[in-house]
Amino acid sequence: MAVPQNSRYIRGMPFSPFESSRSEARLRRFRLIPVRTLVPNLITLLALCAGLTAIRLAFEEKLEWAVAAIVFAAMLDGIDGRVARMLKGTSKFGAELDSLADFVNFGVAPALMLYFWGLHELGHAGWIAAMVFAISTGLRLARFNVMIDDPNKPAWTGNFFTGIPAPAGAITVLLPIYVYFLGMPRVAFVAPVILVYTLAIAFLMVSRLPVFSGKRVGKRIAPEMVLPVFVAVVLFFALLISYPWWVLSIGTVLYLASLPFGPISYREYQRKDEAARLAAEKQEPAPARMPSVAPPPLPAGQPASDHPPNPDRPARLN
């Protein structure tokens, strides 16, 4: 039986069209990656190293350096996203890596630091409080990753976080350690107070409380404010290095005092949105009415009804 000419042509082809597409996909897989996309991930990994080092330092009872490592990790976490956007190096891999690093740096590390420092005196209750804080951090990060892709949110919601963010929660929950280094004596009731305070911060992290984000602050600076900003930043870091416990304590108290203003501003934005919606509804033109048609005259001898006939209503069957 003779082989069809088309079959001989296909068998004689040097390569299949499917093999060429596979080779192109293989080439795309091994293409060179721009260095600018690696810089934000390197910053995130450096922050993760700081968080892991904080755990080791807390285990070795070097709390001063452990707190410094957490503060350093929080600073790196604040700049990695900005660097990624400036270099146009954002990626889904970087976002997932950042979330995993934040869970270790601002959930696991502060919880273990508090447990090694004071919560261990309460036994199982102290360990439960530490676990609740770490788990709340993980839940907070998971909710943030889900809500960030919501297309139905108004643009002004970018000014707010839902609940205390993970870096701020880590810095805030360590307030008892700051006060301890300022000279607060270790008395018997301190451990229960730390437990309640840790659970309260964990609750604020997973709550629906609107909190100012500050993400849109500092994107544009007036030319005349450049030098004052430089002086303010240098002064802040000088005070942080010289008086770390005073700066961290005062900053934490001021941050907690600012939390009630977030819901007030959030409701103001909602009120403005509602007013704009009602104004838009009033400006919409009314739907055009159909011209009225006079009803046909009644036949002679038929009594007039009190209700005009409805043409959309079917006639009754007698």
C-alpha positions in Angstrom: 0.0 0.0 0.0 1.4 3.4 -1.1 2.1 5.9 1.7 0.3 9.2 1.1 2.5 12.0 -0.1 1.5 14.2 2.9 2.7 11.6 5.3 6.1 11.3 3.6 6.4 15.1 3.8 5.6 15.2 7.6 8.1 12.4 8.3 10.7 14.1 6.3 10.5 17.4 8.2 13.7 18.1 10.2 11.8 19.2 13.3 8.2 19.4 14.6 6.5 22.8 15.1 5.8 21.7 18.7 9.6 21.3 19.3 10.3 24.8 18.2 7.8 26.2 20.7 9.3 24.1 23.5 12.8 25.4 22.6 11.5 29.0 22.7 10.0 28.4 26.2 13.3 26.9 27.3 15.1 30.0 26.1 12.7 32.3 27.9 13.3 30.3 31.1 17.0 30.8 31.0 17.1 34.4 29.9 19.1 37.0 31.9 17.4 38.7 34.8 17.9 42.4 35.3 19.9 43.2 38.5 17.3 45.9 39.4 14.8 43.2 40.1 17.1 41.5 42.6 17.9 44.5 44.7 14.5 44.6 46.5 14.7 40.9 47.3 18.2 41.3 48.7 16.9 44.0 51.0 14.1 41.6 52.1 16.6 38.8 52.8 18.8 41.2 54.8 15.8 42.1 56.9 15.0 38.4 57.4 18.6 37.8 58.6 18.1 40.7 61.1 14.9 39.0 62.4 16.6 35.6 62.8 19.5 37.2 64.5 17.2 38.9 66.9 15.8 35.5 68.0 19.3 34.3 68.7 20.2 37.4 70.6 17.1 37.1 72.7 17.9 33.5 73.5 21.4 34.7 74.6 19.7 37.4 76.8 21.2 40.2 74.7 17.9 42.1 74.5 19.4 45.5 73.6 20.9 44.1 70.4 17.8 42.0 69.7 15.6 45.1 69.8 18.1 46.9 67.6 17.9 44.0 65.1 14.1 44.3 65.0 14.2 48.1 64.5 16.7 47.5 61.7 14.4 44.9 60.1 11.5 47.3 60.3 13.5 50.1 58.6 14.5 47.7 55.8 10.9 46.6 55.4 9.8 50.2 55.0 12.2 50.8 52.0 12.2 47.5 50.1 8.8 48.1 48.6 9.7 51.7 47.7 12.9 50.6 46.1 11.1 48.0 44.1 8.6 50.5 42.7 11.4 53.1 42.0 13.5 50.5 40.1 10.4 49.0 38.5 11.4 45.6 40.0 8.1 44.5 41.6 7.3 40.9 41.2 4.9 38.3 42.7 7.9 36.4 44.0 9.1 39.5 45.9 5.7 40.1 47.4 5.5 36.5 48.7 9.0 36.6 50.1 8.3 39.9 51.9 5.2 38.4 53.6 7.2 35.4 54.8 10.0 37.6 56.0 7.6 39.8 57.9 6.0 36.9 59.6 9.4 35.9 61.0 10.7 39.4 61.7 7.6 40.9 63.2 5.6 37.9 64.5 7.9 35.1 65.6 10.9 37.2 66.8 9.0 39.7 69.0 6.9 36.9 70.5 10.0 34.9 71.5 11.7 38.0 72.8 8.8 38.8 75.1 8.6 35.2 76.2 12.3 34.9 77.0 12.2 38.2 78.8 9.1 38.1 81.0 6.2 36.0 79.7 8.0 32.7 80.7 7.3 33.6 84.3 3.6 32.9 83.7 4.3 29.3 82.4 1.7 28.1 79.8 -0.3 31.3 79.9 2.8 33.3 78.8 3.6 30.9 76.0 -0.1 31.1 74.8 0.1 34.9 74.7 3.3 34.7 72.6 1.7 32.2 70.2 -1.4 34.4 69.9 0.7 37.4 68.9 2.7 35.4 66.3 -0.4 33.8 64.8 -2.2 37.2 64.7 0.8 38.5 62.7 0.4 35.7 60.2 -3.3 36.3 59.9 -2.8 40.0 59.5 -0.3 39.5 56.6 -2.6 36.9 54.9 -5.5 39.3 55.0 -3.4 42.1 53.6 -2.3 39.9 50.7 -5.9 39.1 49.9 -7.3 42.6 50.2 -4.6 44.3 48.2 -6.0 42.9 44.9 -9.6 44.1 45.6 -10.5 46.3 42.5 -13.7 47.6 44.2 -11.9 49.6 46.9 -12.0 53.4 46.5 -8.6 55.1 45.8 -8.6 56.8 49.2 -8.5 53.5 51.1 -4.8 53.4 50.2 -4.3 55.9 53.0 -5.3 53.4 55.6 -4.3 49.9 56.9 -6.9 47.5 58.2 -5.6 46.9 61.7 -2.1 47.7 62.9 0.5 46.6 60.3 3.0 43.9 61.2 6.2 46.2 61.6 4.3 48.7 63.7 2.8 45.9 65.8 6.3 44.4 66.5 7.7 47.8 67.5 4.7 48.5 69.6 4.4 45.2 71.5 8.0 45.6 72.7 7.1 48.7 74.7 7.5 46.8 78.1 11.2 46.1 77.2 11.8 49.8 76.4 10.3 50.8 79.7 12.4 48.2 81.5 15.6 49.6 80.1 14.5 53.0 81.2 14.7 51.8 84.8 11.3 50.3 85.6 11.7 47.8 88.4 10.6 44.1 87.8 7.8 43.6 90.3 5.3 40.7 90.6 2.5 42.3 88.7 4.6 43.2 85.6 4.2 39.7 83.9 0.4 39.7 83.9 0.4 43.3 82.6 2.7 42.3 79.8 0.4 39.3 78.9 -2.7 41.6 78.7 -0.7 44.2 76.7 0.5 41.5 74.2 -3.0 40.2 73.7 -4.3 43.7 73.2 -1.8 44.5 70.4 -2.5 41.1 68.8 -6.2 42.0 68.8 -5.5 45.4 67.2 -3.5 43.7 64.5 -6.4 41.4 63.4 -9.1 44.0 64.0 -10.9 46.1 61.3 -9.6 49.3 62.8 -8.6 51.8 60.1 -5.0 52.9 60.7 -3.1 55.6 58.9 -0.7 53.9 56.4 1.7 56.7 55.5 2.5 55.0 52.2 1.7 58.2 50.2 3.8 60.4 52.5 7.2 61.5 51.1 6.6 60.8 47.4 6.9 64.4 46.5 8.9 67.1 48.5 8.9 70.8 47.8 12.3 72.1 46.8 12.4 74.5 49.8 11.8 71.5 52.2 14.7 69.3 51.0 17.3 70.6 53.5 14.9 70.7 56.5 13.9 67.1 55.7 17.6 66.1 55.6 18.2 67.8 59.0 15.1 66.2 60.5 16.2 62.7 59.4 19.7 63.1 60.7 18.4 64.5 64.0 16.0 61.5 64.4 18.7 58.9 63.8 21.1 60.8 66.1 18.5 60.8 68.9 17.7 57.1 68.2 21.3 56.1 68.6 21.9 58.3 71.6 18.7 57.8 73.5 17.1 54.6 72.0 14.8 53.7 74.8 13.4 57.2 75.2 12.8 57.6 71.5 11.2 54.1 71.1 9.0 54.6 74.2 7.8 58.1 73.3 7.3 57.0 69.7 5.2 54.0 70.7 3.0 56.0 73.1 2.4 58.6 70.4 1.6 55.9 67.9 -1.0 54.3 70.2 -2.4 57.7 71.0 -2.9 58.4 67.2 -5.0 55.2 66.6 -8.4 56.8 67.4 -7.9 59.4 64.7 -7.8 56.8 62.0 -11.5 55.8 62.2 -12.5 59.5 62.4 -10.7 60.3 59.2 -12.0 57.1 57.6 -15.6 58.0 58.3 -15.0 61.5 56.9 -13.9 59.9 53.6 -16.9 57.7 53.6 -19.2 60.7 54.3 -17.6 62.6 51.3 -18.1 59.5 49.1 -21.7 59.2 50.1 -22.3 63.0 49.5 -20.7 62.7 46.0 -22.9 59.7 45.2 -26.1 61.4 46.2 -25.1 64.5 44.2 -24.4 62.4 41.1 -27.8 60.7 41.4 -29.5 64.1 41.6 -27.8 65.3 38.4 -28.8 62.3 36.4 -31.6 63.2 33.9 -35.1 61.7 34.7 -36.2 59.0 32.3 -38.4 60.2 29.4 -42.1 59.5 29.8 -44.2 58.0 27.1 -46.9 60.3 25.8 -50.3 59.6 27.4 -53.0 58.2 25.2 -56.6 58.9 25.9 -58.7 55.8 26.6 -61.1 54.7 23.9 -64.7 55.8 24.3 -67.0 53.4 26.2 -69.8 51.7 24.2 -73.2 53.0 24.8 -74.9 51.6 27.8 -71.7 50.5 29.6 -71.1 52.2 33.0 -67.9 54.0 33.5 -65.4 52.4 36.0 -63.8 54.3 38.8 -60.4 52.9 37.8 -59.0 53.5 34.3 -58.2 50.4 32.3 -54.7 49.0 32.5 -53.5 47.8 29.0 -50.8 45.6 30.7 -53.3 43.8 32.8 -54.9 40.7 31.1 -58.7 40.6 30.8 -60.6 38.6 33.3 -62.2 35.4 32.1 -65.9 35.4 33.0 
